[in-house]
Amino acid sequence: MRYNNYNRMMVGMDLTDFDQKSLAYVKDQAGVFQPEDVYFLHVSPALDLPLFMSDSFSSFPMPIDEQVEMNMAQAVEPVLGNHSFRRHYDVQEGGVTKQLLHWIRVKRIELAIMGHRGPHYEHALSARRFVRRADCDVMFVPSNEHGPLNKIVVATDFSTNSQWALQKAAALAKNAGGKVKIEVLHVYDIPTNLHNQIGRAEDQFDKYYKDSLQDFLVRFLDEEPSIEGLDVEPILLRRGDTTLAHSIVKYMESSDADMLMMGAKGHNDLDVFFLGSFTEQVLSLSASFPLLVVKNPAREAPETIVSAKATKQY
């Protein structure tokens, strides 16, 4: 199992009022994430003044990057100053997504926290590109208010990737004192006309299919040691006439859950394609709940706990 804590975290800041949402979330969840170092990073397209402004600002007391770092500290310290983790302020110049990804590698970040303004915000596409390429877990924090962590929904397809997400959810729940409920959600779809192929009535086959899947989900959880002693509930949700991402977003928006966790694949090009095809859909549909995307590092692999695999992959 991976380390329980996110020792090295990064928080992206855009120097707008939206930063306060991300900072408040870090404050509320610091005891759950238990970081040792948090890097606050702002990326600017340019840190030098245009030529026509140079004379007017010739007496400016410090370079722009140092002024920005000071502004960042003035925003962060009143919110997070009471926490014991070390705080680092960095300003980089260039493309936002490229520099964020670079800094994740340089600082060996384990969790990146980013504000998510909504599916129609102009930078939404950058957020989706960012989560594809990040070499760490990624948390997207919405604009609405969120309090303590009481319930986590883990979307599972029984793959090793969603197993990582479940193990990380268990670790966070334990860091929170074990009082966090975990709902393990599997969205399913009954194969069309399969009842005809095995000679069963449709309603009879539907019940048999759901009961079998329920048994499989329960066994999947029974054989996961990380959740022992925690409040874990299996949830089956039939997809119906909508997409998988729509089904999960709709469930979250009607739930009192405080976080959605999903497992993502590793770092190769094929994994990137499949990650984009699902996670990006969730990002593009809603920004009303915190979303934590848990990466499955190529250097580590959890033990296989069930031999069968669900046919649908996220």
Contacts in CASP RR format, 6 or more apart in sequence:
PFRMAT RR
TARGET T0000
AUTHOR 0000-0000-0000
METHOD contacts of the structure
MODEL  1
MRYNNYNRMMVGMDLTDFDQKSLAYVKDQAGVFQPEDVYFLHVSPALDLP
LFMSDSFSSFPMPIDEQVEMNMAQAVEPVLGNHSFRRHYDVQEGGVTKQL
LHWIRVKRIELAIMGHRGPHYEHALSARRFVRRADCDVMFVPSNEHGPLN
KIVVATDFSTNSQWALQKAAALAKNAGGKVKIEVLHVYDIPTNLHNQIGR
AEDQFDKYYKDSLQDFLVRFLDEEPSIEGLDVEPILLRRGDTTLAHSIVK
YMESSDADMLMMGAKGHNDLDVFFLGSFTEQVLSLSASFPLLVVKNPARE
APETIVSAKATKQY
1 167 0 8 1.000
1 171 0 8 1.000
1 226 0 8 1.000
1 302 0 8 1.000
2 164 0 8 1.000
2 167 0 8 1.000
2 168 0 8 1.000
2 171 0 8 1.000
2 300 0 8 1.000
3 110 0 8 1.000
3 171 0 8 1.000
4 34 0 8 1.000
4 171 0 8 1.000
4 172 0 8 1.000
4 174 0 8 1.000
4 175 0 8 1.000
5 33 0 8 1.000
5 34 0 8 1.000
5 35 0 8 1.000
5 36 0 8 1.000
5 171 0 8 1.000
5 175 0 8 1.000
6 33 0 8 1.000
6 34 0 8 1.000
6 35 0 8 1.000
6 110 0 8 1.000
6 111 0 8 1.000
6 137 0 8 1.000
7 34 0 8 1.000
7 35 0 8 1.000
7 36 0 8 1.000
7 37 0 8 1.000
7 110 0 8 1.000
8 35 0 8 1.000
8 36 0 8 1.000
8 37 0 8 1.000
8 39 0 8 1.000
8 107 0 8 1.000
8 108 0 8 1.000
8 109 0 8 1.000
8 110 0 8 1.000
8 111 0 8 1.000
9 26 0 8 1.000
9 33 0 8 1.000
9 35 0 8 1.000
9 37 0 8 1.000
9 38 0 8 1.000
9 39 0 8 1.000
9 109 0 8 1.000
9 110 0 8 1.000
9 111 0 8 1.000
9 112 0 8 1.000
9 113 0 8 1.000
10 38 0 8 1.000
10 39 0 8 1.000
10 40 0 8 1.000
10 41 0 8 1.000
10 100 0 8 1.000
10 103 0 8 1.000
10 104 0 8 1.000
10 107 0 8 1.000
10 109 0 8 1.000
10 111 0 8 1.000
10 112 0 8 1.000
10 113 0 8 1.000
11 22 0 8 1.000
11 23 0 8 1.000
11 26 0 8 1.000
11 38 0 8 1.000
11 39 0 8 1.000
11 40 0 8 1.000
11 41 0 8 1.000
11 112 0 8 1.000
11 113 0 8 1.000
12 22 0 8 1.000
12 40 0 8 1.000
12 41 0 8 1.000
12 42 0 8 1.000
12 100 0 8 1.000
12 112 0 8 1.000
12 113 0 8 1.000
12 114 0 8 1.000
12 115 0 8 1.000
13 19 0 8 1.000
13 22 0 8 1.000
13 40 0 8 1.000
13 41 0 8 1.000
13 42 0 8 1.000
13 72 0 8 1.000
13 75 0 8 1.000
14 42 0 8 1.000
15 42 0 8 1.000
15 68 0 8 1.000
15 71 0 8 1.000
15 72 0 8 1.000
15 75 0 8 1.000
18 115 0 8 1.000
18 117 0 8 1.000
18 143 0 8 1.000
19 75 0 8 1.000
20 75 0 8 1.000
20 79 0 8 1.000
21 115 0 8 1.000
21 141 0 8 1.000
21 142 0 8 1.000
21 143 0 8 1.000
22 113 0 8 1.000
22 114 0 8 1.000
22 115 0 8 1.000
22 141 0 8 1.000
23 75 0 8 1.000
23 76 0 8 1.000
23 79 0 8 1.000
23 80 0 8 1.000
24 79 0 8 1.000
24 145 0 8 1.000
25 113 0 8 1.000
25 141 0 8 1.000
25 146 0 8 1.000
25 290 0 8 1.000
26 33 0 8 1.000
26 38 0 8 1.000
26 79 0 8 1.000
26 80 0 8 1.000
26 113 0 8 1.000
27 79 0 8 1.000
27 80 0 8 1.000
27 83 0 8 1.000
28 146 0 8 1.000
28 147 0 8 1.000
28 148 0 8 1.000
28 149 0 8 1.000
29 149 0 8 1.000
30 80 0 8 1.000
30 83 0 8 1.000
30 85 0 8 1.000
31 175 0 8 1.000
31 176 0 8 1.000
32 149 0 8 1.000
32 172 0 8 1.000
32 175 0 8 1.000
32 176 0 8 1.000
33 111 0 8 1.000
33 172 0 8 1.000
33 175 0 8 1.000
34 175 0 8 1.000
35 85 0 8 1.000
35 111 0 8 1.000
36 85 0 8 1.000
36 86 0 8 1.000
37 85 0 8 1.000
37 86 0 8 1.000
37 88 0 8 1.000
38 80 0 8 1.000
38 85 0 8 1.000
38 86 0 8 1.000
38 87 0 8 1.000
38 88 0 8 1.000
39 88 0 8 1.000
39 90 0 8 1.000
39 103 0 8 1.000
39 107 0 8 1.000
39 109 0 8 1.000
40 72 0 8 1.000
40 76 0 8 1.000
40 87 0 8 1.000
40 88 0 8 1.000
40 89 0 8 1.000
40 90 0 8 1.000
41 90 0 8 1.000
41 91 0 8 1.000
41 92 0 8 1.000
41 99 0 8 1.000
41 100 0 8 1.000
41 103 0 8 1.000
42 68 0 8 1.000
42 72 0 8 1.000
42 90 0 8 1.000
42 91 0 8 1.000
42 92 0 8 1.000
43 91 0 8 1.000
43 92 0 8 1.000
43 93 0 8 1.000
43 94 0 8 1.000
43 95 0 8 1.000
43 96 0 8 1.000
43 99 0 8 1.000
43 100 0 8 1.000
44 64 0 8 1.000
44 65 0 8 1.000
44 68 0 8 1.000
44 91 0 8 1.000
44 92 0 8 1.000
44 93 0 8 1.000
44 94 0 8 1.000
45 93 0 8 1.000
45 94 0 8 1.000
45 95 0 8 1.000
46 93 0 8 1.000
46 94 0 8 1.000
47 63 0 8 1.000
47 64 0 8 1.000
47 65 0 8 1.000
47 91 0 8 1.000
47 93 0 8 1.000
48 64 0 8 1.000
49 57 0 8 1.000
49 64 0 8 1.000
60 67 0 8 1.000
62 70 0 8 1.000
65 91 0 8 1.000
65 93 0 8 1.000
68 91 0 8 1.000
69 89 0 8 1.000
69 90 0 8 1.000
69 91 0 8 1.000
72 89 0 8 1.000
72 91 0 8 1.000
73 87 0 8 1.000
73 89 0 8 1.000
76 87 0 8 1.000
76 89 0 8 1.000
77 87 0 8 1.000
80 87 0 8 1.000
81 87 0 8 1.000
90 103 0 8 1.000
92 99 0 8 1.000
92 102 0 8 1.000
92 103 0 8 1.000
93 99 0 8 1.000
96 123 0 8 1.000
96 126 0 8 1.000
97 126 0 8 1.000
97 129 0 8 1.000
97 130 0 8 1.000
97 133 0 8 1.000
100 112 0 8 1.000
100 130 0 8 1.000
100 134 0 8 1.000
101 130 0 8 1.000
101 133 0 8 1.000
101 134 0 8 1.000
101 135 0 8 1.000
103 109 0 8 1.000
104 112 0 8 1.000
104 134 0 8 1.000
104 135 0 8 1.000
104 136 0 8 1.000
105 135 0 8 1.000
109 135 0 8 1.000
109 136 0 8 1.000
110 136 0 8 1.000
110 137 0 8 1.000
111 136 0 8 1.000
111 137 0 8 1.000
111 138 0 8 1.000
111 139 0 8 1.000
112 134 0 8 1.000
112 136 0 8 1.000
112 137 0 8 1.000
112 138 0 8 1.000
112 139 0 8 1.000
113 139 0 8 1.000
113 141 0 8 1.000
114 127 0 8 1.000
114 130 0 8 1.000
114 138 0 8 1.000
114 139 0 8 1.000
114 140 0 8 1.000
114 141 0 8 1.000
115 127 0 8 1.000
115 140 0 8 1.000
115 141 0 8 1.000
115 142 0 8 1.000
115 143 0 8 1.000
116 124 0 8 1.000
116 127 0 8 1.000
116 140 0 8 1.000
116 141 0 8 1.000
116 142 0 8 1.000
116 143 0 8 1.000
116 283 0 8 1.000
116 287 0 8 1.000
116 291 0 8 1.000
117 123 0 8 1.000
117 124 0 8 1.000
117 143 0 8 1.000
117 287 0 8 1.000
118 124 0 8 1.000
118 142 0 8 1.000
118 143 0 8 1.000
118 286 0 8 1.000
118 287 0 8 1.000
119 283 0 8 1.000
119 284 0 8 1.000
119 285 0 8 1.000
119 286 0 8 1.000
119 287 0 8 1.000
124 283 0 8 1.000
124 284 0 8 1.000
127 140 0 8 1.000
127 283 0 8 1.000
128 276 0 8 1.000
128 279 0 8 1.000
128 280 0 8 1.000
128 283 0 8 1.000
128 284 0 8 1.000
130 138 0 8 1.000
131 138 0 8 1.000
131 140 0 8 1.000
131 264 0 8 1.000
131 275 0 8 1.000
131 276 0 8 1.000
131 279 0 8 1.000
131 280 0 8 1.000
131 283 0 8 1.000
131 293 0 8 1.000
132 272 0 8 1.000
132 275 0 8 1.000
132 276 0 8 1.000
132 279 0 8 1.000
132 280 0 8 1.000
133 272 0 8 1.000
134 295 0 8 1.000
135 267 0 8 1.000
135 295 0 8 1.000
136 295 0 8 1.000
137 168 0 8 1.000
137 292 0 8 1.000
137 293 0 8 1.000
137 294 0 8 1.000
137 295 0 8 1.000
138 292 0 8 1.000
138 293 0 8 1.000
138 295 0 8 1.000
139 290 0 8 1.000
139 291 0 8 1.000
139 292 0 8 1.000
139 293 0 8 1.000
140 283 0 8 1.000
140 287 0 8 1.000
140 290 0 8 1.000
140 291 0 8 1.000
140 292 0 8 1.000
140 293 0 8 1.000
141 290 0 8 1.000
142 287 0 8 1.000
142 288 0 8 1.000
142 289 0 8 1.000
142 290 0 8 1.000
143 287 0 8 1.000
144 288 0 8 1.000
146 258 0 8 1.000
146 290 0 8 1.000
147 258 0 8 1.000
148 176 0 8 1.000
148 258 0 8 1.000
149 172 0 8 1.000
149 176 0 8 1.000
149 180 0 8 1.000
149 258 0 8 1.000
149 259 0 8 1.000
150 179 0 8 1.000
150 180 0 8 1.000
150 181 0 8 1.000
150 256 0 8 1.000
150 258 0 8 1.000
151 180 0 8 1.000
151 181 0 8 1.000
151 182 0 8 1.000
151 183 0 8 1.000
151 255 0 8 1.000
151 256 0 8 1.000
151 257 0 8 1.000
151 258 0 8 1.000
151 259 0 8 1.000
152 169 0 8 1.000
152 172 0 8 1.000
152 173 0 8 1.000
152 180 0 8 1.000
152 181 0 8 1.000
152 182 0 8 1.000
152 183 0 8 1.000
152 257 0 8 1.000
152 258 0 8 1.000
152 259 0 8 1.000
152 260 0 8 1.000
152 261 0 8 1.000
153 182 0 8 1.000
153 183 0 8 1.000
153 185 0 8 1.000
153 235 0 8 1.000
153 251 0 8 1.000
153 252 0 8 1.000
153 255 0 8 1.000
153 257 0 8 1.000
153 259 0 8 1.000
153 260 0 8 1.000
153 261 0 8 1.000
154 162 0 8 1.000
154 165 0 8 1.000
154 166 0 8 1.000
154 169 0 8 1.000
154 182 0 8 1.000
154 183 0 8 1.000
154 184 0 8 1.000
154 185 0 8 1.000
154 261 0 8 1.000
154 262 0 8 1.000
155 162 0 8 1.000
155 165 0 8 1.000
155 185 0 8 1.000
155 186 0 8 1.000
155 187 0 8 1.000
155 248 0 8 1.000
155 260 0 8 1.000
155 261 0 8 1.000
155 262 0 8 1.000
155 263 0 8 1.000
155 314 0 8 1.000
156 162 0 8 1.000
156 163 0 8 1.000
156 165 0 8 1.000
156 166 0 8 1.000
156 184 0 8 1.000
156 185 0 8 1.000
156 186 0 8 1.000
156 217 0 8 1.000
156 220 0 8 1.000
157 186 0 8 1.000
157 310 0 8 1.000
157 312 0 8 1.000
157 313 0 8 1.000
157 314 0 8 1.000
158 186 0 8 1.000
158 216 0 8 1.000
158 220 0 8 1.000
158 306 0 8 1.000
158 308 0 8 1.000
158 309 0 8 1.000
158 310 0 8 1.000
159 309 0 8 1.000
159 310 0 8 1.000
159 313 0 8 1.000
159 314 0 8 1.000
160 296 0 8 1.000
160 301 0 8 1.000
160 302 0 8 1.000
160 304 0 8 1.000
161 263 0 8 1.000
161 264 0 8 1.000
161 265 0 8 1.000
161 266 0 8 1.000
161 294 0 8 1.000
161 296 0 8 1.000
161 314 0 8 1.000
162 262 0 8 1.000
162 263 0 8 1.000
162 314 0 8 1.000
163 224 0 8 1.000
163 302 0 8 1.000
163 305 0 8 1.000
164 263 0 8 1.000
164 294 0 8 1.000
164 295 0 8 1.000
164 296 0 8 1.000
164 302 0 8 1.000
165 261 0 8 1.000
165 262 0 8 1.000
165 263 0 8 1.000
165 292 0 8 1.000
165 294 0 8 1.000
166 182 0 8 1.000
166 184 0 8 1.000
166 224 0 8 1.000
166 226 0 8 1.000
166 227 0 8 1.000
166 261 0 8 1.000
167 224 0 8 1.000
167 226 0 8 1.000
167 302 0 8 1.000
168 261 0 8 1.000
168 292 0 8 1.000
168 294 0 8 1.000
169 182 0 8 1.000
169 261 0 8 1.000
170 182 0 8 1.000
170 224 0 8 1.000
170 226 0 8 1.000
170 227 0 8 1.000
170 230 0 8 1.000
171 226 0 8 1.000
172 180 0 8 1.000
173 179 0 8 1.000
173 180 0 8 1.000
173 182 0 8 1.000
173 230 0 8 1.000
174 230 0 8 1.000
178 230 0 8 1.000
178 231 0 8 1.000
179 231 0 8 1.000
180 230 0 8 1.000
180 231 0 8 1.000
181 231 0 8 1.000
181 232 0 8 1.000
181 233 0 8 1.000
182 227 0 8 1.000
182 230 0 8 1.000
182 231 0 8 1.000
182 232 0 8 1.000
182 233 0 8 1.000
183 232 0 8 1.000
183 233 0 8 1.000
183 234 0 8 1.000
183 235 0 8 1.000
183 255 0 8 1.000
183 257 0 8 1.000
184 217 0 8 1.000
184 220 0 8 1.000
184 221 0 8 1.000
184 232 0 8 1.000
184 233 0 8 1.000
184 234 0 8 1.000
184 235 0 8 1.000
185 235 0 8 1.000
185 237 0 8 1.000
185 248 0 8 1.000
185 251 0 8 1.000
186 213 0 8 1.000
186 217 0 8 1.000
186 234 0 8 1.000
186 235 0 8 1.000
186 236 0 8 1.000
186 237 0 8 1.000
186 310 0 8 1.000
187 237 0 8 1.000
187 238 0 8 1.000
187 239 0 8 1.000
187 244 0 8 1.000
187 247 0 8 1.000
187 248 0 8 1.000
187 312 0 8 1.000
188 210 0 8 1.000
188 213 0 8 1.000
188 236 0 8 1.000
188 237 0 8 1.000
188 238 0 8 1.000
188 239 0 8 1.000
188 310 0 8 1.000
188 312 0 8 1.000
189 238 0 8 1.000
189 239 0 8 1.000
189 240 0 8 1.000
189 312 0 8 1.000
190 205 0 8 1.000
190 206 0 8 1.000
190 209 0 8 1.000
190 210 0 8 1.000
190 238 0 8 1.000
194 205 0 8 1.000
194 209 0 8 1.000
195 201 0 8 1.000
195 202 0 8 1.000
195 204 0 8 1.000
195 205 0 8 1.000
195 206 0 8 1.000
198 205 0 8 1.000
200 208 0 8 1.000
210 236 0 8 1.000
210 238 0 8 1.000
213 236 0 8 1.000
214 234 0 8 1.000
214 236 0 8 1.000
216 306 0 8 1.000
216 308 0 8 1.000
216 310 0 8 1.000
217 234 0 8 1.000
217 236 0 8 1.000
218 234 0 8 1.000
219 306 0 8 1.000
220 305 0 8 1.000
220 306 0 8 1.000
221 227 0 8 1.000
221 232 0 8 1.000
221 234 0 8 1.000
223 305 0 8 1.000
223 306 0 8 1.000
224 305 0 8 1.000
237 247 0 8 1.000
237 251 0 8 1.000
239 247 0 8 1.000
240 247 0 8 1.000
242 250 0 8 1.000
243 281 0 8 1.000
244 278 0 8 1.000
244 281 0 8 1.000
244 312 0 8 1.000
244 314 0 8 1.000
245 278 0 8 1.000
245 281 0 8 1.000
245 282 0 8 1.000
245 285 0 8 1.000
246 281 0 8 1.000
246 285 0 8 1.000
248 260 0 8 1.000
248 282 0 8 1.000
249 282 0 8 1.000
249 285 0 8 1.000
249 286 0 8 1.000
252 260 0 8 1.000
252 286 0 8 1.000
252 288 0 8 1.000
252 289 0 8 1.000
253 286 0 8 1.000
253 288 0 8 1.000
253 289 0 8 1.000
257 289 0 8 1.000
258 289 0 8 1.000
258 290 0 8 1.000
259 289 0 8 1.000
259 290 0 8 1.000
259 291 0 8 1.000
259 292 0 8 1.000
260 282 0 8 1.000
260 289 0 8 1.000
260 290 0 8 1.000
260 291 0 8 1.000
260 292 0 8 1.000
261 291 0 8 1.000
261 292 0 8 1.000
261 293 0 8 1.000
261 294 0 8 1.000
262 278 0 8 1.000
262 279 0 8 1.000
262 282 0 8 1.000
262 291 0 8 1.000
262 292 0 8 1.000
262 293 0 8 1.000
262 294 0 8 1.000
262 314 0 8 1.000
263 293 0 8 1.000
263 294 0 8 1.000
263 295 0 8 1.000
263 296 0 8 1.000
263 314 0 8 1.000
264 271 0 8 1.000
264 275 0 8 1.000
264 279 0 8 1.000
264 293 0 8 1.000
264 294 0 8 1.000
264 295 0 8 1.000
264 296 0 8 1.000
265 271 0 8 1.000
265 272 0 8 1.000
265 274 0 8 1.000
265 275 0 8 1.000
265 295 0 8 1.000
265 296 0 8 1.000
266 275 0 8 1.000
266 295 0 8 1.000
266 296 0 8 1.000
266 297 0 8 1.000
266 298 0 8 1.000
267 297 0 8 1.000
267 298 0 8 1.000
268 298 0 8 1.000
274 313 0 8 1.000
274 314 0 8 1.000
278 314 0 8 1.000
279 293 0 8 1.000
279 314 0 8 1.000
282 291 0 8 1.000
283 291 0 8 1.000
END
